[in-house]
């Protein structure tokens, strides 16, 4: 038996719902506040501004290659923070490993989204 995949269309726009922009919006809606919380620990990166830079690429008129580049740059920025000092919050006492894991997790998700933008 073959595996068929149905493409759900957005009735308002006529665009497939699984577009990279929709995936990025959904990801930021679900995980954006956690990303902001993680980035609050790094004085060199203003958390909400980081997320807003990605969201700015979701405006009408921007192309998927622009979104892909923004997501790849965001991924690289997150990975570069692993080498930087951070301001621990009280909940972070002795948990640098958790901060590094969080940076890698968000970077991996952004890399996945960049690959989706490349293929759509």
C-alpha positions as CSV (number, residue, x, y, z in Angstrom):
1,X,0.0,0.0,0.0
2,X,1.4,3.4,-0.9
3,X,1.7,6.3,1.5
4,X,-0.4,9.2,0.4
5,X,0.0,12.7,1.9
6,X,-2.9,15.1,1.7
7,X,-2.0,18.7,1.3
8,X,-4.3,20.9,3.4
9,X,-5.0,24.2,1.8
10,X,-5.7,27.4,3.7
11,X,-9.1,28.4,2.4
12,X,-8.4,32.1,2.9
13,X,-5.2,32.3,0.9
14,X,-5.2,29.2,-1.2
15,X,-1.7,28.4,-0.1
16,X,-0.8,25.0,1.4
17,X,-0.9,25.1,5.2
18,X,2.5,23.4,5.6
19,X,4.5,26.3,4.2
20,X,7.8,27.1,5.9
21,X,6.4,30.5,7.0
22,X,3.4,28.8,8.7
23,X,5.8,26.3,10.3
24,X,8.0,29.1,11.6
25,X,5.0,31.1,13.0
26,X,3.7,28.0,14.7
27,X,7.1,27.3,16.2
28,X,7.5,30.8,17.5
29,X,4.0,30.8,18.9
30,X,4.7,27.6,20.8
31,X,8.3,28.2,21.8
32,X,9.1,31.9,21.3
33,X,8.7,32.8,25.0
34,X,11.0,30.0,26.0
35,X,13.6,31.2,23.5
36,X,13.3,34.7,24.9
37,X,13.7,33.4,28.5
38,X,16.8,31.5,27.4
39,X,18.3,34.5,25.7
40,X,17.7,36.7,28.8
41,X,20.8,35.1,30.3
42,X,23.1,36.5,27.5
43,X,23.6,40.3,27.7
44,X,24.9,40.4,24.1
45,X,21.6,39.2,22.6
46,X,18.4,40.9,23.4
47,X,15.9,38.0,23.6
48,X,12.7,39.6,22.1
49,X,14.7,41.4,19.4
50,X,16.2,38.1,18.3
51,X,12.7,36.6,17.8
52,X,11.4,39.7,16.2
53,X,14.2,39.6,13.6
54,X,13.0,36.2,12.6
55,X,9.3,37.3,12.6
56,X,10.2,40.3,10.4
57,X,11.0,37.8,7.6
58,X,7.5,36.4,7.7
59,X,6.0,39.6,6.4
60,X,4.2,39.5,3.0
61,X,6.7,40.0,0.2
62,X,9.6,38.2,1.7
63,X,10.8,35.2,-0.1
64,X,11.7,31.7,1.2
65,X,15.4,32.2,0.6
66,X,15.3,35.3,2.8
67,X,13.6,33.3,5.5
68,X,16.1,30.5,5.1
69,X,19.0,32.8,5.5
70,X,17.5,34.5,8.6
71,X,16.9,31.1,10.2
72,X,20.4,29.9,9.4
73,X,21.9,33.1,10.9
74,X,19.7,32.6,14.0
75,X,21.0,29.0,14.3
76,X,24.6,30.1,14.0
77,X,24.1,32.9,16.6
78,X,22.6,30.4,19.1
79,X,25.4,28.0,18.6
80,X,28.0,30.8,19.1
81,X,26.5,31.6,22.5
82,X,27.7,28.3,23.8
83,X,31.2,29.8,24.1
84,X,30.0,33.0,25.9
85,X,29.5,33.8,29.5
86,X,26.0,34.2,30.7
87,X,24.2,35.8,33.6
88,X,22.7,33.0,35.5
89,X,19.2,33.3,37.0
90,X,18.5,31.8,40.4
91,X,17.0,28.7,38.7
92,X,20.3,28.2,36.8
93,X,22.5,27.6,39.8
94,X,25.2,25.1,38.5
95,X,23.2,24.2,35.4
96,X,25.4,25.4,32.5
97,X,24.7,22.1,30.9
98,X,21.0,22.8,30.7
99,X,21.7,26.2,29.1
100,X,23.9,24.6,26.5
101,X,21.3,21.9,25.8
102,X,18.6,24.6,25.3
103,X,20.8,26.5,22.9
104,X,21.4,23.4,20.9
105,X,17.7,22.4,20.9
106,X,16.6,25.8,19.6
107,X,19.4,25.8,17.0
108,X,18.4,22.4,15.8
109,X,14.8,23.4,15.4
110,X,15.7,26.6,13.6
111,X,18.0,24.6,11.3
112,X,15.1,22.2,10.6
113,X,12.9,25.2,9.7
114,X,15.6,26.6,7.4
115,X,15.7,23.3,5.5
116,X,11.9,23.4,5.2
117,X,12.2,26.9,3.7
118,X,14.8,25.7,1.3
119,X,12.6,22.9,0.0
120,X,9.3,24.9,-0.3
